[in-house]
Amino acid sequence: MNKVILVGRLAQDPEVRYTQSGKAVASFTIAVNRFAGGGQKEADFIPIVAWEKLAETCGNNLTKGQRILAEGRLQIRSYETNDGQKRRVAEVVAQNIEFLERKQPAEDKEATPFGGQVFPEEEIPF
């Protein structure tokens, strides 16, 4: 069984491209915390790839710093660089992305939460 579940924050905005056949593909990296010796936190930066509708959803709704859960499979692939060197890359091919924090429109960022604004008694309109 090949299943990966990661929770982390986006290291950059997703980059959405389209293949020659018109399929959408989004690629981005998430920073996943882990505990190192001595109780210190370190982060692993893990590349994520999403395809088709999921790719478009990620491109439209995810931004750098957002916390997500990525579920998918680990893929290791090889490719050759322009100068002829062979490279291998490990990445997670996402099958499901859950938004643990929603992107907020700019006008909502400064909104006062319900009950957060208190008026002096003389300003109450009744």
Protein Blocks (a to p, Z undefined) as FASTA:
>chain_A
ZZdddddddfbdcdddddfkopacdddddddddddehhiacddddddddehjlmmmmmmm
gcehiacdddddddddddddfkopacdddddddfbdcdfbdcddfklmmpccehkaccdf
klpcZZ
